[in-house]
Structures are given as C-alpha cells and as structure tokens.
C-alpha cells in the first residue's frame, strides 16, 4: 500500500473536461465566491465592531459566516484554478487537505444551523428565561464543542482516505472530496462507504430531524399567541433561518431521494449538485442575514451613508 501512495504525488482533476463553456463556468464560480467572501466578511465586521450585537443570535450568525468562508474556499480555489488558470493537477497533500476542510465545513454548517434552531426555539418558547438559558459563554462553549466534534470526526475520515493505496492519479469529480478520493484508489470502494453513510444519517437524519422538531415546537408556541401581530413578528424572526436551512438541505435531500428511487445520475449531474450544494448556501446565508436582520441592515446602511458623506466632503 505504501509503495502505491508514494507513486501518486499529484492528482489530475478531470471533472470539467467534457464541459464546453469552461471559462464562463469558471467566471461564474469566481464571481459567486467573491460575493460569498464580501457578504460573510461584511456580516462578521458589522457584528464584531458593534457591541450591541454581541448577543447569542449574532454570535451564531458570525460563526455561520466563518464556516461559509471556510466551506467555499476549500473547493472554489481548486475549481477556479482548473477552469480559469487551466491548472488541472493538485498535489496529494493539497487534495487531502482540501477534502478535510471541505467536509469539516459541511459538518460545521450543519451544526451551526442546529445551534441557530436551538437559539430561535429558546427565544420564542421561553422569552422571559432566554437570557438566563442562553448566555454568551454558553453559546461560545456550544460553538467550540461543535468545532471539536467536526475536527474529531474528520480526523477519522482523513485517516481512512490517507490509508488507501492510490495507483491511478485521476479525480473524476470537480474537486477533492472523500467519495472522489475513494474512487481514485485501487480498492473496491464498497467497504469504504460505511463512514459516509453514518455521517449522512447523522447530518441529514439526526440534525435535520432536530431542526424540524424545533420548528414544530415553534409552530405550537406561535399558534398559542393571542394576536395575529405577535404571530407575524415571530414568523419574521424565523424566516431567515428557514431560508438558510432550506438552501443547505435541499440539494442533499434531492441527491438522497434520487438515489433512493433508483435514478442514476450522470457524472455531470453529480458534479452540478456538488457545486450547487457548496456555493448556494454560502451565497444565500450572508445575503439573507444582511437583508432580513434589522440591526445588521441598519448598521450596513449607516456605514454606507457615512462613506458617501465622507466622499462628498
């Protein structure tokens, strides 16, 4: 096994080879990546610099923005270099590092959404006790715990990928992820899918179920509110999270459902779902929180109008 690995010092990424408009796709991915960075960095800067926003909800938005930057950077840089710079090779260690960061970002995105669901549920179901239940130190502890879980889980996945014998240096997908690396190895891939099945069941099964249950609890609480005004207000505070959760889980659920009902996806379709599942949530998240969260929106308007006044002077 060791001899095989030493022969493969780099992989060639061939996932885009049969696509006609490679440069156009490259510019689209590059532009989307720039928007993700701009939106996420703007949210982080607004929250960090405004002391009034140092509350659990905004700390969680900040955490999600950091995850989005990491999640998209791990794959966008590879895809941009393949499509725009036409550098199709990636070193073995860059590939396995990219795989680690990509899947860690995926896990953290999922856990961040679960923590935000917990925050909304406590805020709406127990409004008077909210500040005593979810304090800033507790939120930081939950965030740190979520990162430690992700780092630990991914350590196991990366060790599995690193132990594989590689004798064909070709990644048939658009970036390095665990399934792509398993398929590039000279082994029967079947025994190596168990770890991805367990992870998938945990992310889509357990975490998504937790979020759905938290929303059932919210709906129950909202329906018991005395007037329509209160219901609308509560719904407005949740709509951002609903949009963000939908954009993260929709591509995953589509992929799982299609596989379950026996639809065989072509390589291009699989790659398209992969790209959408990675870039779409990270693009939607900062946009939704900038536009739908009153305090962030107000602070952004203040910053922009201040710049305009300064420029006129």
Rosetta silent file (secondary structure, phi, psi, omega in degrees, C-alpha in Angstrom):
SEQUENCE: XXXXXXXXXXXXXXXXXXXXXXXXXXXXXXXXXXXXXXXXXXXXXXXXXXXXXXXXXXXXXXXXXXXXXXXXXXXXXXXXXXXXXXXXXXXXXXXXXXXXXXXXXXXXXXXXXXXXXXXXXXXXXXXXXXXXXXXXXXXXXXXXXXXXXXXXXXXXXXXXXXXXXXXXXXXXXXXXXXXXXXXXXXXXXXXXXXXXXXXXXXXXXXXXXXXXXXXXXXXXXXXXXXXXXXXXXXXXXXXXXXXXXXXXXXXXXXXXXXXXXXXXXXXXXXXXXXXXXXXXXXXXXXXXXXXXXXXXXXXXXXXXXXXXXXXXX
SCORE:     score description
SCORE:     0.000 S_00000001
   1 L     0.000  -42.217 -177.036    0.000    0.000    0.000 S_00000001
   2 H   -61.895  -40.937 -178.381    2.792    2.402    0.936 S_00000001
   3 H   -63.355  -39.694  177.583    4.543    1.941   -2.446 S_00000001
   4 H   -55.954  -53.174 -173.727    1.384    2.802   -4.335 S_00000001
   5 H   -57.555  -41.762 -177.260    0.931    6.040   -2.410 S_00000001
   6 H   -65.897  -25.255  178.065    4.478    7.229   -2.989 S_00000001
   7 H   -73.564  -27.127 -178.764    3.942    6.873   -6.752 S_00000001
   8 L   -99.441   95.927  178.987    0.969    9.251   -6.660 S_00000001
   9 L   -94.345  -18.955  176.662    2.340   12.658   -5.739 S_00000001
  10 E  -149.971  158.449  176.978   -0.435   14.548   -7.509 S_00000001
  11 E  -111.308  152.591  171.783   -3.906   14.047   -8.945 S_00000001
  12 E  -106.364  126.431 -179.309   -5.365   15.323  -12.213 S_00000001
  13 E   -90.376  116.540 -174.251   -8.894   16.743  -11.860 S_00000001
  14 L  -113.007    7.272 -175.969  -10.937   15.717  -14.911 S_00000001
  15 L   -60.357  -24.929 -178.059  -14.486   16.582  -13.760 S_00000001
  16 L   -99.640   -1.332 -170.666  -14.733   19.607  -16.063 S_00000001
  17 L   -55.675  -37.064 -174.570  -13.111   18.020  -19.152 S_00000001
  18 L   -94.136    8.831  179.925  -16.340   17.411  -21.098 S_00000001
  19 L   -90.668  134.191 -175.340  -17.880   20.850  -20.365 S_00000001
  20 L   -72.993  -51.582 -172.488  -17.938   23.277  -23.334 S_00000001
  21 L   -96.377   66.893 -175.379  -18.019   26.693  -21.604 S_00000001
  22 H   -65.932  -42.691 -178.397  -15.271   26.154  -19.029 S_00000001
  23 H   -64.003  -41.965  179.766  -14.162   29.808  -18.828 S_00000001
  24 H   -62.102  -46.545  177.708  -17.758   31.015  -18.368 S_00000001
  25 H   -61.409  -40.967  177.814  -18.365   28.486  -15.583 S_00000001
  26 H   -58.824  -45.466  179.288  -15.017   29.497  -14.041 S_00000001
  27 H   -66.090  -37.351  178.182  -16.034   33.196  -14.005 S_00000001
  28 H   -62.965  -45.541  179.252  -19.441   32.302  -12.523 S_00000001
  29 H   -65.127  -42.392  179.422  -17.803   30.305   -9.704 S_00000001
  30 H   -61.442  -45.918 -179.174  -15.190   33.065   -9.184 S_00000001
  31 H   -64.517  -43.481  178.530  -17.897   35.783   -9.041 S_00000001
  32 H   -61.439  -43.049  179.977  -20.047   33.697   -6.660 S_00000001
  33 H   -61.857  -42.059  177.701  -17.010   33.089   -4.437 S_00000001
  34 H   -62.078  -41.195  178.968  -16.256   36.852   -4.315 S_00000001
  35 H   -64.980  -39.768  177.475  -19.892   37.552   -3.316 S_00000001
  36 H   -60.565  -47.976  179.052  -19.692   34.898   -0.569 S_00000001
  37 H   -60.668  -46.970 -178.697  -16.500   36.493    0.793 S_00000001
  38 H   -60.289  -49.055 -178.480  -17.952   40.018    0.576 S_00000001
  39 H   -64.365  -46.544 -176.846  -21.227   39.055    2.293 S_00000001
  40 H   -68.032  -43.470  179.964  -19.668   36.906    5.024 S_00000001
  41 H   -65.580  -38.569  177.646  -16.838   39.359    5.828 S_00000001
  42 H   -60.153  -48.041  179.140  -19.374   42.256    5.937 S_00000001
  43 H   -59.713  -45.232 -179.600  -21.547   40.350    8.444 S_00000001
  44 H   -61.214  -47.029 -178.208  -18.525   39.461   10.615 S_00000001
  45 H   -61.495  -44.263 -179.471  -17.219   43.071   10.597 S_00000001
  46 H   -61.932  -45.875 -176.466  -20.638   44.532   11.486 S_00000001
  47 H   -69.346  -42.722 -177.369  -21.170   42.071   14.363 S_00000001
  48 H   -66.826  -37.731 -173.665  -17.613   42.293   15.748 S_00000001
  49 H   -85.898  -12.979 -179.310  -17.488   46.118   15.704 S_00000001
  50 L  -108.410  108.460 -175.937  -20.939   46.762   17.223 S_00000001
  51 H   -60.645  -29.088 -179.561  -21.041   45.901   20.928 S_00000001
  52 H   -66.364  -19.109 -179.201  -24.866   45.900   20.920 S_00000001
  53 H   -94.947    8.192  179.127  -24.735   42.878   18.609 S_00000001
  54 L   -84.376   64.901  179.188  -22.622   40.789   20.993 S_00000001
  55 L  -126.131  162.319 -176.125  -25.581   38.521   21.801 S_00000001
  56 H   -48.650  -46.176 -175.943  -26.097   34.762   21.217 S_00000001
  57 H   -60.013  -44.042 -177.182  -28.055   35.172   17.958 S_00000001
  58 H   -76.001  -30.963  174.751  -25.410   37.398   16.345 S_00000001
  59 H   -62.740  -39.596  178.302  -22.507   35.298   17.662 S_00000001
  60 H   -68.177  -37.216  176.118  -24.144   32.331   15.873 S_00000001
  61 H   -63.894  -40.248  178.331  -24.545   34.373   12.647 S_00000001
  62 H   -62.405  -44.527  178.390  -20.836   35.262   12.940 S_00000001
  63 H   -60.931  -43.728  179.758  -19.921   31.581   13.389 S_00000001
  64 H   -62.295  -39.470  179.280  -22.005   30.651   10.315 S_00000001
  65 H   -63.880  -41.154  177.227  -20.216   33.340    8.262 S_00000001
  66 H   -62.743  -42.208  178.379  -16.797   31.922    9.266 S_00000001
  67 H   -62.243  -44.317 -179.796  -17.972   28.419    8.303 S_00000001
  68 H   -58.604  -42.524 -179.906  -19.229   29.721    4.924 S_00000001
  69 H   -62.049  -46.188 -178.824  -15.835   31.293    4.153 S_00000001
  70 H   -65.674  -45.537 -176.148  -14.011   28.049    5.012 S_00000001
  71 H   -60.261  -47.636 -177.101  -16.539   25.791    3.235 S_00000001
  72 H   -76.728  -36.113 -179.482  -16.459   27.679   -0.095 S_00000001
  73 H   -61.439  -38.199 -176.268  -12.730   28.472   -0.055 S_00000001
  74 H   -57.256  -32.096 -177.010  -11.870   24.759    0.269 S_00000001
  75 H  -113.273  -30.942 -177.650  -13.361   23.969   -3.158 S_00000001
  76 H   -61.399  -41.575 -178.652  -13.700   27.287   -5.038 S_00000001
  77 H   -60.308  -40.744  178.265   -9.926   27.794   -5.191 S_00000001
  78 H   -65.709  -48.175 -176.876   -9.491   24.335   -6.788 S_00000001
  79 H   -65.117  -39.011  179.385  -12.318   24.837   -9.305 S_00000001
  80 H   -65.596  -41.641 -179.355  -11.134   28.353  -10.233 S_00000001
  81 H   -66.824  -34.742  178.278   -7.548   27.152  -10.805 S_00000001
  82 H   -70.123  -46.927 -172.258   -8.804   24.277  -13.027 S_00000001
  83 H   -81.280  -41.837 -175.004  -11.240   26.397  -15.058 S_00000001
  84 L   -96.840  -42.122 -179.692   -9.552   29.803  -15.287 S_00000001
  85 L   -88.902   -9.851 -179.364   -5.836   29.121  -14.749 S_00000001
  86 L    58.137   33.169  174.717   -6.105   25.721  -16.503 S_00000001
  87 L   -98.958  101.643 -173.192   -4.031   24.063  -13.775 S_00000001
  88 L   -91.163   -9.709 -178.027   -5.617   20.629  -13.612 S_00000001
  89 E   -96.914  148.492  177.540   -3.133   18.980  -11.265 S_00000001
  90 E  -139.684  135.324 -177.313   -3.250   19.126   -7.482 S_00000001
  91 E   -67.098  155.504 -177.821   -0.655   17.665   -5.127 S_00000001
  92 H   -54.781  -46.320 -175.834   -1.644   14.665   -2.984 S_00000001
  93 H   -72.263  -32.150  174.656   -1.367   16.630    0.266 S_00000001
  94 H   -66.236  -38.286 -179.244   -3.286   19.644   -1.118 S_00000001
  95 H   -64.365  -48.532 -177.180   -6.020   17.234   -2.229 S_00000001
  96 H   -71.081  -32.022  176.035   -6.361   15.507    1.146 S_00000001
  97 H   -67.726  -44.403  177.785   -6.172   18.869    2.991 S_00000001
  98 H   -60.420  -41.364  178.107   -8.882   20.304    0.704 S_00000001
  99 H   -60.521  -45.364 -179.259  -11.011   17.209    1.324 S_00000001
 100 H   -60.253  -49.589 -176.537  -10.606   17.608    5.103 S_00000001
 101 H   -66.309  -39.204 -179.239  -11.541   21.327    5.089 S_00000001
 102 H   -61.721  -51.431 -177.777  -14.475   20.775    2.698 S_00000001
 103 H   -70.831  -32.433  175.289  -16.115   18.037    4.792 S_00000001
 104 H   -63.098  -43.058  177.599  -15.313   19.873    8.043 S_00000001
 105 H   -60.545  -40.169  179.662  -17.093   22.925    6.579 S_00000001
 106 H   -63.129  -46.280  179.197  -20.066   20.748    5.643 S_00000001
 107 H   -63.593  -45.480 -177.842  -20.326   19.307    9.176 S_00000001
 108 H   -65.668  -36.374  177.205  -19.906   22.752   10.792 S_00000001
 109 H   -59.356  -46.055 -179.447  -22.548   24.300    8.508 S_00000001
 110 H   -63.330  -47.151 -179.062  -24.985   21.622    9.651 S_00000001
 111 H   -67.885  -35.223  177.924  -24.130   22.017   13.368 S_00000001
 112 H   -62.951  -41.454  179.080  -24.266   25.837   13.088 S_00000001
 113 H   -66.372  -36.272  177.673  -27.820   25.602   11.686 S_00000001
 114 H   -66.023  -41.584  178.272  -28.818   23.252   14.541 S_00000001
 115 H   -64.589  -37.687  178.785  -27.453   25.709   17.128 S_00000001
 116 H   -68.366  -34.686  176.257  -29.368   28.543   15.441 S_00000001
 117 H   -64.901  -41.214  177.459  -32.555   26.435   15.553 S_00000001
 118 H   -61.058  -44.863 -179.750  -31.939   25.890   19.288 S_00000001
 119 H   -59.640  -47.643 -179.192  -31.439   29.653   19.772 S_00000001
 120 H   -64.626  -40.768 -178.347  -34.721   30.541   17.959 S_00000001
 121 H   -62.679  -46.541 -179.784  -36.665   27.836   19.847 S_00000001
 122 H   -65.214  -42.111 -177.542  -35.484   29.052   23.269 S_00000001
 123 H   -61.907  -38.188 -174.730  -36.047   32.732   22.296 S_00000001
 124 H   -92.105  -35.469 -178.585  -39.648   32.139   21.195 S_00000001
 125 H   -81.063  -32.702 -178.862  -40.742   29.343   23.545 S_00000001
 126 L  -129.824   62.128 -173.193  -39.120   30.773   26.709 S_00000001
 127 L   -59.339  -35.411 -177.079  -38.753   34.530   26.026 S_00000001
 128 L   -74.521  -27.929 -178.064  -38.518   35.551   29.705 S_00000001
 129 L  -100.155   -0.657 -174.342  -35.840   32.949   30.507 S_00000001
 130 H   -51.724  -50.739 -174.746  -33.934   33.287   27.188 S_00000001
 131 H   -69.886  -21.163  176.926  -31.087   35.459   28.538 S_00000001
 132 H   -88.520  -27.685  179.388  -30.545   33.191   31.536 S_00000001
 133 H   -79.116  -52.809 -177.790  -30.670   29.961   29.471 S_00000001
 134 L  -106.413   88.039  175.943  -28.515   31.056   26.510 S_00000001
 135 L   -88.263  163.776  178.199  -25.731   33.267   27.820 S_00000001
 136 H   -57.540  -46.464  178.184  -22.765   34.315   25.656 S_00000001
 137 H   -58.199  -38.143  179.256  -20.313   31.951   27.477 S_00000001
 138 H   -66.404  -40.609  178.936  -22.727   29.028   26.924 S_00000001
 139 H   -63.876  -42.884  177.865  -23.071   29.847   23.226 S_00000001
 140 H   -61.217  -40.895  178.314  -19.263   30.013   22.882 S_00000001
 141 H   -62.788  -42.439  178.613  -18.986   26.617   24.617 S_00000001
 142 H   -63.928  -40.644  179.086  -21.575   25.105   22.236 S_00000001
 143 H   -64.919  -46.076  179.223  -19.740   26.558   19.207 S_00000001
 144 H   -60.796  -42.719  178.851  -16.360   25.236   20.456 S_00000001
 145 H   -60.788  -42.069 -179.425  -17.957   21.814   21.110 S_00000001
 146 H   -63.624  -38.433  178.607  -19.388   21.748   17.564 S_00000001
 147 H   -69.333  -39.399  179.575  -15.929   22.506   16.094 S_00000001
 148 H   -65.622  -39.482  176.905  -14.233   19.853   18.246 S_00000001
 149 H   -60.663  -49.068 -179.157  -16.818   17.252   17.135 S_00000001
 150 H   -60.372  -45.425 -179.155  -16.236   18.188   13.467 S_00000001
 151 H   -63.298  -41.330  179.360  -12.437   18.142   13.769 S_00000001
 152 H   -65.387  -47.428 -179.463  -12.542   14.746   15.527 S_00000001
 153 H   -61.559  -44.614 -177.715  -14.938   13.158   13.016 S_00000001
 154 H   -70.370  -25.651  174.715  -12.946   14.482   10.054 S_00000001
 155 H   -60.094  -42.135  179.040   -9.692   13.196   11.585 S_00000001
 156 H   -66.132  -44.403 -178.919  -11.141    9.678   11.258 S_00000001
 157 H   -64.773  -44.582 -179.093  -12.328   10.286    7.651 S_00000001
 158 H   -64.945  -38.911  178.771   -8.984   11.820    6.574 S_00000001
 159 H   -63.162  -38.302  177.853   -7.041    8.934    8.171 S_00000001
 160 H   -63.390  -46.487 -179.423   -9.202    6.479    6.198 S_00000001
 161 H   -65.524  -38.029 -177.409   -8.546    8.333    2.907 S_00000001
 162 H   -69.657  -24.643 -177.266   -4.818    8.637    3.680 S_00000001
 163 L   -84.124   -7.598 -176.141   -4.503    4.869    4.271 S_00000001
 164 L   -75.179  146.501  175.226   -5.830    3.977    0.798 S_00000001
 165 L   -84.293  119.644 -179.365   -3.496    2.721   -1.955 S_00000001
 166 L  -105.136  119.851  177.567   -3.573    5.165   -4.901 S_00000001
 167 L  -124.355   -7.238  175.144   -2.330    3.900   -8.235 S_00000001
 168 L  -122.524  107.727 -170.298   -4.419    5.943  -10.703 S_00000001
 169 L   -80.623   52.936 -178.219   -3.818    9.664  -10.191 S_00000001
 170 E  -128.195  127.667  172.322   -7.200   10.880  -11.540 S_00000001
 171 E  -102.285  113.303 -174.364  -10.013   12.650   -9.678 S_00000001
 172 L   -81.819   -0.441 -179.620  -13.093   12.293  -11.917 S_00000001
 173 L  -103.480 -169.937 -172.495  -15.002   14.942   -9.978 S_00000001
 174 L   -95.351   -8.594  173.029  -14.601   18.736   -9.789 S_00000001
 175 L  -160.820  176.459 -177.770  -12.661   18.887   -6.503 S_00000001
 176 L   -85.589  110.069  167.280  -11.233   16.578   -3.830 S_00000001
 177 L  -128.177  175.274 -173.691  -13.861   15.111   -1.549 S_00000001
 178 H   -59.400  -49.309  179.161  -13.967   11.723    0.193 S_00000001
 179 H   -58.708  -38.408 -179.714  -16.034    9.843   -2.482 S_00000001
 180 H   -64.264  -40.342 -178.584  -13.751   11.193   -5.252 S_00000001
 181 H   -71.500  -37.726  177.486  -10.628   10.024   -3.391 S_00000001
 182 H   -63.043  -41.423 -179.590  -12.103    6.572   -2.646 S_00000001
 183 H   -71.320  -20.139  178.107  -12.943    6.160   -6.339 S_00000001
 184 H   -84.529  -13.085 -178.652   -9.391    7.205   -7.280 S_00000001
 185 L   -83.718  158.481 -179.262   -7.916    4.467   -5.065 S_00000001
 186 L   -92.440   61.664  179.717   -7.121    0.933   -6.257 S_00000001
 187 L  -140.492  164.572  170.294   -9.633   -0.742   -3.954 S_00000001
 188 L   -74.333  117.685 -172.727  -13.206   -1.994   -4.060 S_00000001
 189 H   -68.977  -22.287 -172.871  -14.979    1.206   -2.864 S_00000001
 190 H   -48.665  -50.968 -177.311  -17.975   -0.563   -1.251 S_00000001
 191 H   -63.410  -19.408 -175.163  -16.444   -1.201    2.237 S_00000001
 192 H   -90.259   -2.316  179.413  -15.351    2.455    2.441 S_00000001
 193 H   -82.433  -16.630 -175.589  -18.864    3.913    2.039 S_00000001
 194 H   -55.608  -42.362 -178.179  -19.956    2.914    5.555 S_00000001
 195 H   -63.612  -36.165  179.594  -18.330    6.006    7.096 S_00000001
 196 H   -74.866  -33.152  177.280  -20.160    8.310    4.625 S_00000001
 197 H   -64.832  -44.964  178.856  -23.491    6.521    5.261 S_00000001
 198 H   -61.912  -45.897  179.220  -23.088    7.021    9.042 S_00000001
 199 H   -61.371  -44.827  179.355  -22.131   10.691    8.510 S_00000001
 200 H   -61.131  -42.040  179.267  -25.047   11.225    6.119 S_00000001
 201 H   -64.833  -36.098  179.649  -27.506    9.666    8.572 S_00000001
 202 H   -70.763  -46.386 -176.631  -26.156   11.923   11.327 S_00000001
 203 H   -72.758  -50.463 -175.891  -26.203   15.137    9.243 S_00000001
 204 H   -85.311  -38.098 -178.455  -29.401   14.629    7.245 S_00000001
 205 H   -75.663  -68.535 -172.457  -31.177   12.257    9.629 S_00000001
 206 H   -68.528  -53.258 -175.318  -30.430   13.361   13.192 S_00000001
 207 H   -65.779  -43.528 -179.075  -29.615   17.069   12.710 S_00000001
 208 H   -66.024  -38.194  176.928  -32.365   17.748   10.169 S_00000001
 209 H   -62.928  -41.156  178.322  -34.891   15.933   12.383 S_00000001
 210 H   -59.877  -44.461  179.950  -33.769   18.084   15.339 S_00000001
 211 H   -64.683  -42.994  178.388  -34.345   21.264   13.279 S_00000001
 212 H   -61.598  -42.820  178.971  -37.797   20.025   12.131 S_00000001
 213 H   -64.041  -38.553  179.014  -38.773   19.196   15.733 S_00000001
 214 H   -63.920  -35.080  178.165  -37.610   22.635   16.883 S_00000001
 215 H   -74.742  -30.273  174.269  -39.882   24.200   14.241 S_00000001
 216 H   -64.742  -40.379  176.906  -42.819   22.031   15.314 S_00000001
 217 H   -63.225  -41.924  178.901  -42.276   23.365   18.838 S_00000001
 218 H   -62.631  -46.498 -178.827  -42.139   26.922   17.419 S_00000001
 219 H   -60.369  -42.210  178.414  -45.369   26.465   15.424 S_00000001
 220 H   -59.890  -44.360  179.673  -47.081   25.123   18.550 S_00000001
 221 H   -65.202  -43.515 -177.305  -45.906   28.183   20.534 S_00000001
 222 H   -64.469  -42.180 -178.467  -46.895   30.626   17.756 S_00000001
 223 H   -64.392  -21.792  179.837  -50.410   29.185   17.398 S_00000001
 224 L   -88.761   -5.190  178.716  -50.986   29.804   21.103 S_00000001
 225 L   -69.598  142.494 -171.576  -50.103   33.514   20.813 S_00000001
 226 L   -68.363  -41.648 -175.361  -53.163   35.726   21.399 S_00000001
 227 L  -119.409  160.299 -176.540  -52.993   38.136   18.436 S_00000001
 228 H   -64.931  -36.421  179.766  -52.032   37.982   14.744 S_00000001
 229 H   -56.190  -45.598  179.326  -49.434   40.771   15.110 S_00000001
 230 H   -63.161  -41.541 -179.600  -47.372   38.685   17.532 S_00000001
 231 H   -61.673  -45.107  179.853  -47.584   35.650   15.215 S_00000001
 232 H   -62.423  -43.026 -179.652  -46.350   37.657   12.208 S_00000001
 233 H   -60.981  -45.049  179.783  -43.494   39.121   14.270 S_00000001
 234 H   -64.506  -44.009  179.891  -42.386   35.676   15.459 S_00000001
 235 H   -60.662  -40.162  179.431  -42.629   34.258   11.934 S_00000001
 236 H   -62.327  -34.251  179.303  -40.467   37.144   10.627 S_00000001
 237 H   -72.332  -21.114 -177.597  -37.709   36.313   13.114 S_00000001
 238 H   -96.648  -19.483 -172.337  -37.693   32.704   11.875 S_00000001
 239 H   -59.559  -38.506  179.114  -37.970   33.242    8.114 S_00000001
 240 H   -58.231  -47.683 -177.755  -34.211   33.904    7.690 S_00000001
 241 H   -65.413  -37.928  179.648  -33.341   30.614    9.366 S_00000001
 242 H   -62.256  -43.959  179.930  -35.970   28.714    7.321 S_00000001
 243 H   -62.620  -45.491 -178.016  -34.468   30.057    4.029 S_00000001
 244 H   -64.178  -44.703  178.620  -30.916   29.204    5.139 S_00000001
 245 H   -62.348  -43.545 -179.835  -31.860   25.672    6.291 S_00000001
 246 H   -60.991  -43.924 -177.620  -33.731   25.045    3.011 S_00000001
 247 H   -67.255  -28.700  179.172  -30.773   26.137    0.866 S_00000001
 248 H   -79.212  -45.612 -173.196  -28.425   23.813    2.796 S_00000001
 249 H   -85.362  -27.011 -175.571  -30.616   20.698    2.965 S_00000001
 250 H   -54.746  -53.539  179.642  -32.493   20.905   -0.390 S_00000001
 251 H   -60.456  -36.410  179.829  -29.566   19.734   -2.641 S_00000001
 252 H   -65.883  -45.677 -178.772  -28.693   16.981   -0.127 S_00000001
 253 H   -66.833  -38.364  177.127  -32.275   15.725    0.102 S_00000001
 254 H   -59.917  -47.714 -179.955  -32.675   15.837   -3.706 S_00000001
 255 H   -59.868  -46.454 -179.163  -29.482   13.786   -4.089 S_00000001
 256 H   -64.584  -46.217 -178.034  -30.563   11.245   -1.426 S_00000001
 257 H   -63.688  -43.662  179.730  -34.127   10.928   -2.797 S_00000001
 258 H   -61.451  -41.421  178.892  -32.980   10.481   -6.401 S_00000001
 259 H   -64.943  -42.620 -178.103  -30.549    7.755   -5.326 S_00000001
 260 H   -62.992  -38.739 -177.083  -33.250    6.059   -3.197 S_00000001
 261 L   -87.602    8.237  171.664  -35.808    5.916   -6.034 S_00000001
 262 L    87.087   15.369  177.401  -33.191    4.425   -8.329 S_00000001
 263 L   -78.969  124.109  178.855  -32.369    7.435  -10.538 S_00000001
 264 L   -91.722  116.924 -178.980  -28.823    7.088  -11.840 S_00000001
 265 L   -86.003  138.904  175.403  -27.164   10.489  -12.029 S_00000001
 266 L   -74.020  166.783 -179.742  -24.554   11.148  -14.711 S_00000001
 267 H   -59.047  -41.128  179.553  -21.143   12.473  -13.692 S_00000001
 268 H   -63.048  -42.356 -179.870  -22.107   15.975  -14.904 S_00000001
 269 H   -66.306  -41.047  177.666  -25.339   15.925  -12.854 S_00000001
 270 H   -61.736  -45.191 -179.997  -23.492   14.733   -9.748 S_00000001
 271 H   -64.004  -38.313  179.063  -20.889   17.474  -10.193 S_00000001
 272 H   -63.676  -44.661  178.455  -23.619   20.103  -10.724 S_00000001
 273 H   -62.412  -40.581  178.511  -25.382   19.064   -7.474 S_00000001
 274 H   -59.674  -47.169 -178.341  -21.999   19.156   -5.664 S_00000001
 275 H   -64.387  -45.463 -179.966  -21.232   22.698   -6.875 S_00000001
 276 H   -62.630  -44.964 -178.230  -24.747   23.968   -6.033 S_00000001
 277 H   -62.970  -25.110 -178.840  -24.712   22.275   -2.597 S_00000001
 278 H   -90.127  -44.271 -172.846  -21.395   24.004   -1.788 S_00000001
 279 H   -88.141  -35.885 -174.158  -21.864   27.503   -3.211 S_00000001
 280 H   -61.294  -51.863 -179.450  -25.616   28.155   -2.895 S_00000001
 281 H   -59.563  -42.361 -177.326  -25.986   28.040    0.948 S_00000001
 282 H   -68.401  -23.840  176.369  -22.845   30.164    1.476 S_00000001
 283 H   -81.486  -40.109 -177.510  -24.158   32.746   -1.024 S_00000001
 284 H   -72.297  -41.499 -174.127  -27.673   32.840    0.438 S_00000001
 285 H   -51.358  -59.715 -177.440  -26.678   32.920    4.146 S_00000001
 286 H   -65.001  -33.811 -179.820  -24.978   36.370    4.352 S_00000001
 287 H   -63.700  -47.495 -179.144  -27.496   37.899    1.905 S_00000001
 288 H   -60.981  -47.353 -176.475  -30.470   36.691    3.966 S_00000001
 289 H   -71.542  -28.267  174.798  -28.991   37.871    7.269 S_00000001
 290 H   -69.107  -42.921 -173.303  -27.961   41.252    5.791 S_00000001
 291 H   -84.790  -35.454 -172.403  -31.416   41.889    4.324 S_00000001
 292 H   -94.221  -17.834 -177.988  -33.697   40.233    6.895 S_00000001
 293 L   -97.183  114.462 -172.002  -31.976   41.173   10.175 S_00000001
 294 H   -54.711  -46.696 -175.283  -32.967   44.723   11.105 S_00000001
 295 H   -64.913  -43.257  179.479  -29.876   45.534   13.226 S_00000001
 296 H   -65.527  -42.757 -179.698  -27.363   44.287   10.596 S_00000001
 297 H   -61.397  -45.666 -178.857  -29.279   46.087    7.825 S_00000001
 298 H   -62.000  -43.910 -178.230  -29.390   49.348    9.824 S_00000001
 299 H   -65.512  -38.925  179.460  -25.673   49.171   10.632 S_00000001
 300 H   -64.194  -44.248  178.314  -24.824   48.462    6.967 S_00000001
 301 H   -61.538  -43.037  178.062  -26.888   51.471    5.808 S_00000001
 302 H   -58.393  -46.209 -178.805  -25.145   53.664    8.425 S_00000001
 303 H   -63.119  -42.650 -177.763  -21.708   52.540    7.216 S_00000001
 304 H   -69.820  -40.933  179.871  -22.563   53.143    3.542 S_00000001
 305 H   -68.553  -34.963  177.617  -24.153   56.586    4.115 S_00000001
 306 H   -62.788  -40.543  178.895  -21.166   57.621    6.250 S_00000001
 307 H   -63.820  -41.707 -179.638  -18.854   56.658    3.365 S_00000001
 308 H   -61.745  -45.210  179.881  -20.960   58.681    0.908 S_00000001
 309 H   -61.504  -43.920  179.657  -20.842   61.785    3.142 S_00000001
 310 H   -61.826  -38.779 -179.897  -17.068   61.371    3.585 S_00000001
 311 H   -68.440  -37.189  179.435  -16.601   61.079   -0.192 S_00000001
 312 H   -66.727  -36.507  179.428  -18.678   64.221   -0.854 S_00000001
 313 L   -69.154    0.000    0.000  -16.602   66.219    1.635 S_00000001
